[in-house]
Amino acid sequence: MTTAVSHPKTGGTPERTAVAARARQVVKTYGAGETRVVALDRVDVDITRGAFTAIMGPSGSGKSTLMHCLAGLDTVTSGQIWVGETEITGMKEKRLTRLRRDHIGFIFQSFNLLPTLTAQENITLPMDIAGRRPDRPWLEQVVETVGLRERLKHRPSQLSGGQQQRVAVARALAARPEIIFGDEPTGNLDSRAGAEVLGFLRRSVDELGQTMVMVTHDPVAASYADRVLYLADGRIVDEMRRPSAERVLDRMKAFDTLGRVS
């Protein structure tokens, strides 16, 4: 479990109503007949712009499926999803790929860095592929925020796991996406490195105005968020504002003992 550290939460206050992504009556099913599984069951959710949202729930609750649908990585069976003001449900794959490239950032457990490239080359790779020049002042600010200035010329094999994940965070931030999705972004890190990365994600919201959505099972990781959404049986059953690790853990224990939020 990630080590808890003190951290301010200055972004994402409830008064801010701008929405970076939203879902309406979203259903996602797999299979048919007796093998049909309902992963998402009429989900409605707004993701606040400029805030840090964590998504939690027991295994099989639909938390990763919800993130993948919001990010356009998976299709929905029914319902509607918007990124900003653009509806992505039913969007052609070529246009959806372009939208993900230009407007969405991703951070996963596996760092997905190219071993032959330096840290700086890995950070700018998506923009290089898209034929876009980096915004140099912004890139400098991102590098400063994640503390990589002295490691930009190093290749992944010369970096620790925590440093590699910081490169992945910087890569997600570099193109100034509307929203960043993280799927257990500290899952492969030790507690110290995980706390560092979570601190950088928190700073990206507070100092860079980024919108962050993170799926996690870790109460300490969730405590870095402004808001925690709880899923059970494919539905959002509760949420918590300004969470602490202790409050999140207590809520997760309710899932274990009752199978739902009490």
Secondary structure, 3 states (H helix, E strand, C coil): CCCCCCCCCCCCCCCCCCEEEEEEEEEEEECCHHHCEEEEEEEEEEEECCCEEEEECCCCCCHHHHHHHHCCCCCCCEEEEEECCEECCCCCHHHHHHHHHHHEEEEECCCCCCCCCCHHHHHHHHHHHHCCCCCHHHHHHHHHHHCCHHHCCCCHHHCCHHHHHHHHHHHHHHCCCCEEEEECCCCCCCHHHHHHHHHHHHHHHHCCCCCEEEECCCHHHHCCCCEEEEEECCEEEEEEECCCHHHHHHHHHHHHHHCCCC
